Amino acid sequence: MSDAPQNTPKFTTLGCRLNAYETEAMKRLAQDAGLTDALIVNTCAVTSEAVAKARKEIRRLRRDNPDAPLIVTGCAAQIDPDSFAQMDEVTHVIGNTEKLAPETWTKLSPNFIGETERVMVNDIMSVQETAAHLIDGFGARSRAYVQVQNGCDHRCTFCIIPYGRGNSRSVPAGVVIDQIKRLVQEGFNEVVLTGVDLTSWGADLPGEPRLGDLVMRILKLTDVPRLRISSIDSIEADDNLMQAIATEPRLMPHLHLSLQHGSDLILKRMKRRHLRDDAIRFTEDARKLRPEITFGADIIAGFPTETDEHFADSLSLVEACSLTWLHVFPYSARPGTPAAKIPNRVAGPVIKERAARLRAAGDAAVERHLAAQHGQTHRILMEAPGMGRTEQFTEARFEMPQPVGQLVTARITGHSGTQLTASPI
């Protein structure tokens, strides 16, 4: 089947959930500008493989659509715009700030009268504000995503993302609350707060509020049935966030943690701001406050200088923190990062083997979690007629279709693979 646009732009999104969110915002901006018959690739730069995947996708799209304008944006385009501009397949390159500006899409529309630069990428570090783009969620009307923060002020040695996203910027609480009120009025039963470094929210706002302050205000001032937080840095969890975990049933009992490793030495070489015991202490404290809470985590396998003993610390962290949902990343040197210059690289086959062992530990953790849910009652948000997610973000399958976007009270009757089986009560 051809990828050729049929009078509407075709978007290809690579990378993180925030990219997917921003693609939805770009779709609306492109539509409002009257852009037609164009291909837009929203790239990722988290690894060298991600950049290579973007180039491969650009070439494929051009082969299938020889005449359509092809626009490249996202983190890879922001970090290295010239390399994409040099590709014969590419018509325009736009930066991460420019891609969310209405005037950019006006310039790209066929009705624009004037000169349109081939490369529209400015210094991301000079950006001071984050716009709150109103979107209606992804796909089926189940949950909506609200971007409350962008950028990152930290400089982990393995990470290139700050150079694609800029410094940390926060959306003011009042703007966030107004947006969530609108989404609730439109019928959304769950809202997810997203950002690049979510727990840094507020540091650039008057009074320097914390993420917990925002969460408490949202729950106090809106009627959102379910509020969910995406990935956080546990070392930055503030007192109000912990209070919300303990006292607010509308805050979902699931947190994804940016842990990255279980060895103190490797964490220091990564320039992380926490140590192993900090991660363990946080998960223990959160579980005391909310016994049913589940944790996901990002863990990197094979960081330079990682020994068998260092890796064992990461492997044992899965049990020490009672992690359930693992995102395992085999280390890949990213040009432009300090880690790429560290000697004593781990051999590729060793990295692959360690990543497989971490994933196996994650699979076992998921199996334990699923088995523990048998007989329990959950409120499940339906994402499709036969599938929804529990409060802990666990997939649950129904034999009989249920209304998409609705909260269904159900009893867990078993599990299969990575999904629970559920029956409405």
N, C-alpha and C positions, 0 to 999 in steps of 0.2 A: 504493500500500500504506500502510495506516495505521500511525502511530507508537504507537498505543495500547498501553500495557503489558499484558502478559498475566500478571498476578500476580507479576511480577518487575520491579524498577526498570529504566527505560531511561536509559542514560547517553549524553550527547553531549559529546565532548571537543574543545575548540578550542585551538590553540596548540602548545606545545612537547612534546618527548618526555617531559619530567618531568611535565607534566600528564597525559599518557597513562599513565605509571607510577602516578600518584596516583589516577587513575580506577580502575585495577585494585585498588588498596588499598581504595578506597571501596566497590567492588562487594562485597568480602568483608565489610566492616563493615556495610553495609546488609543483606546477607543474614543475618549473625549477629544483627542487631537485629530481624529479621522484617519489614523494610519491604517493602511490596508496592504495586503500582499507583502508582508515582511516576515523575516525570521529573526528571532531574538534569542541569544544564548546567554543565560545568566550563569557565569562561571564560578568555580571554587578554586582556592589556592592553598588549601590546607596541606597538601603534599605535592611533590613533583608529579606523582601519578595522576592527581586530580587535574593538574594543568595539561598533562599529556592527553587525558580523556577529553578535555574541552577542545583541544586542537583536532582530535580525531572526529569529534562530533561536528565541528565546524566544517571539516572537509566532507563528511558524509552528507550533511545538509546541502552543501553547495552542489555536490554531484546530483542529488535528487531534485534540486531546485536551481537550475543554472541561471535563471533570470531574476529571482527575487532579491530585494535588498537584504543583506545579512548584517545584523547589528550585534556586537559583542559587548557585554557589560559584566559586572560582578567583580569579585576580589582579584581574580587573576588579571583581568583587564585593568583594574585600578593600579595594581602593583607594577605591571610591565606592559603598558599600553602600546609602546612602539613595536614590540614583537608581534602583537596581534594586528596592528596596522600594516605590518609588512606582509601579512598573509594575503595572497591574491583573492582569496575567497571572501574576505571581509570588506564590507562597505563602510561601516562606521564603528568606532570604539567610543563607549561612553563610560564614565566613572561611576562609583557607587553613590556619590552625592547627586550627580547629574541624572542618574536613571530614575530618581524619584522627584524630579523637578518638572512641572507641567510644560515649561518653556522648551525643555529639551525635546519632548515629543512633538511639540508644535513645529520645531525646526526639522524634525524627521518626517513630518507628514508631507504627502505629495502636493498639498495646497499651499505650502509655505513659499512665500516670495522673498527671496534673498539668498545669501550664501550660507551654507551649512558646513561647518568644519567637519573634517573626516574624523578627527580625534577631539573629543570633548571630555577631558579628564583634568581636574584641578587638584591642588594639594589637599589631600584628605585631612592632614593634620591641622589645617587652618579652619576646619568646620567646627562651629560652636554649638549648633542646635541639631536636635533630632525631631523631624516632623512626625506627627502621629497620623499615619495613613489609615483611613477608614476602609475596611474591607469586610466582606460578608462571610468569611471563613473559607475553608477549602472543600471542594466537592460537595458532598451531601451536607445538609444543614444540621450538623451535629454540634461541633465545637467551633469557637472562633478564637483567633490568635490576635493578641494585642501587643504590638511592639512598644515597650516602655523605655528601652535603653539601646544604645548602639556604641560600638567602639570599645577600646580597652586601653587602660593606662599601664598595664603590667607588661613585662617583657620576658616571658618564659623563653628559654633558650631554643626550644624546638619550634616555636610558633611564629608564623609570618603574618597572621591575621591582623594585628594592630596596624600594619602598613597597608592593609586593604580596607580597613574599617575606620581608622583614625582613633583619636582619643575618646575616652568615655563621655557620652552625652546622654542626658536624661530627659524624658518627656515629663512635663509638670503633672503633679497628681491630679489637678482639676481637669486637665485635658483627658487623662486616662479614665477618670471616673465618668466624665460625660460620654466617652466612647463606649464604655461598658454598659451604661444605662441604655444607650441606643441599641446595643446588641441584645440586651435582655428584652427590650420592647419588641425586637424583631423575632423573638422566640428562641434564642440560643439558651441552652441549659448549662453550658460550660464555657468558660473563658480561660485561656492559657496566656500567662504573661511571658513574653519572650524578650531576649536581648542577647548580645554577645557576651557580656560580663554582668549578669543580672544583679548580683549582689552589690555591685558598685553603684546601683541606681541611687540618685539623690545627692551624691558627693559634689556635684556642680550646681546644685540648686540652692536658693536662699535657705539658711538654717541647716543645710546638709542633712536632710531627713534620710532614713535608712529604708531598705526594702520592706522590713517588717512594718514600718509606719505606713507605707503605701498599701500593703496587704490589709492591715487593720482598717484603714479608711475605706477601701473598696468594700469590705464586708459590712462596714457600718452604714455606708451611704448608698449602696446599691442592693438590689434584690437578686443578684446573680445566684442561681442555685448551687453551682459548683465553680470554684476557683482553683486553678492548677498552676503550679510554678514549673517552668522548664529548668534547665541545668543551672546549678548554683555552685559557688565556691564556698564550701562549708566553713572555712576559716573566717569568712565574713558574715556569717549568720548572726544577726543582732537579737537583742532580748525580745523585741516585739515580734519578730518572726518566730522565735521559739514559743512565745505566748500564744500566737495564732495556731501553731501546730498543736498545742496542748488544749486549747479551748474552743476552736472554731471548726465545727464539723463540716462547714461548707468549704474549708480548705482541704483539698484532697490529700490523703496520706501516701504520697509518692513523691520522692525527690530524686533527681538525677544529679550526681555529684561529680565534679571535676577533680578526680583524685590523681590520676596519671601514673602513680607508682606506689609501691609499698615499702621501698627502702629509703631511709633518711638520706643516705649519701647521694643516691640518684635524684631524689627530690631536690636536694641542694644544687646539684649540677643542672637540673632543669630550671632552677631559679623559681621554684614554687615557694609559696608562703606558708605552707603547713608541713608538719612532720607526720609520720605514721601514727603516733599516739593521738595527735589532734583529730585525725579522721576517725579513729576508733572511738574516741571520747564523744565526738559529735553524734555518731550513729547510736551509741549507747544512751546518750542524753535524750535524743529525739524519740527513741523507742520507749523510754520510760514515760515520756509525755504522751505518746500516741502508740500504744503497743502494736496496732495493726499496720504501722507505716512500713512501706517497702522502699528500697534504695536501688537505683541504677548507678552505674559509674563508668567513666572513661578510664581505660588503663592502656598504657603504651608498653609493648613488648619489644625488647632489644635495643633500648636506648644505648648510645655509645658508652662503653666501659661497664655495661651490665654483666655481672658474673652470674654463675649458677646460684650463688647465695643471695645476690640481689633479687634475682627473678623469683626465688623461693619466697622472699618477703612479699612480692606482689601476689603470688599464688595464694599464700596464707591469708592475705588481706580480704579475700572473698569471704572466707568464713569469719574472720575477726570482726568484720563490719556487717556481717549477714547481708551481703549484697545479693540481689536477685537478677537484675537486668544489666548485663555487661556489654559495653561497646569496646571491643578490643581493637587496638590499632597497632599493626606491625610497624616499627619505627622505619621511617623513610626520610633520608636527609633532604631538607628543603633549602636550596641555595638562598643565601641572604640571611640565614639564621645562625647564631653563634654555635648551636649544636652541630651544624654541618662541618665545623672546623675542628671538632673534638676528635683526637686520634683514638686508637683502640676500638675501632668499629666492631660490632658483633656480626659474625658471618650471616649471610642471607638465609641459608638453611636452618641455622640455629634460631634466628628470629621467627621464621615460619613455624618451627616446632614449638617454641615457647608460646606463640600466639594461639596455636591449636590447643595447647594444654590449658591456657586461660579460658578459651571458649568452652572446652569440655567442663571446666569447673563452673562456668556460667550455666551451661546446660543442666548440670546436676542441681544447681541452686534453683533454677526455674522449676525443675521436677519436684523438688521439695516444697516449693511455694504452692504449686498447683495441687499437690496431694493434700496439703494442709487446709485447702479451701473446701474440701468435700463436706457437704451438709450445711455450709454457712449460707447466710442470706446476704445478698448484695443489691445495691441500687446500680443498675447497669445503663450507661448511656449508649443508645443504639447508633452505630455508625453506618450500618447497612441492615436490610430487613432481617438477616439471620445472624448478625454479629454486632457485639457492643463491647464496651470496656467497663471494668469495675472501677471502684474508687482508687485502687492501687495500680490502675492502667493495665490490668490483665485482660487479654481478649477472652470473650465468652461467646460460645456458639449456641444458638437456639434452633430447635427443630422447626418450630412454627414462626413465621415472619412476625416481626414487631415493628411498630411505627418508627421510622428513622428520625433521630433527633430527640426522642422521648426518653425519659428515665423510667426504667422498668424494674420493679422489685422482683427478684428471682432467687430461687434456691439452687445452689451448685450441686449437680448430680454426679459429676465425674470430670475427667479430663482426657484429652487426646492430643498428642503432640505438644504444642505450646499453648493450646487453648483449653479453657474450661468449657464444660457443657452445663447449660443452665435451663431451668424451667420456670416460667412466670408463676408467681403466687397470686 
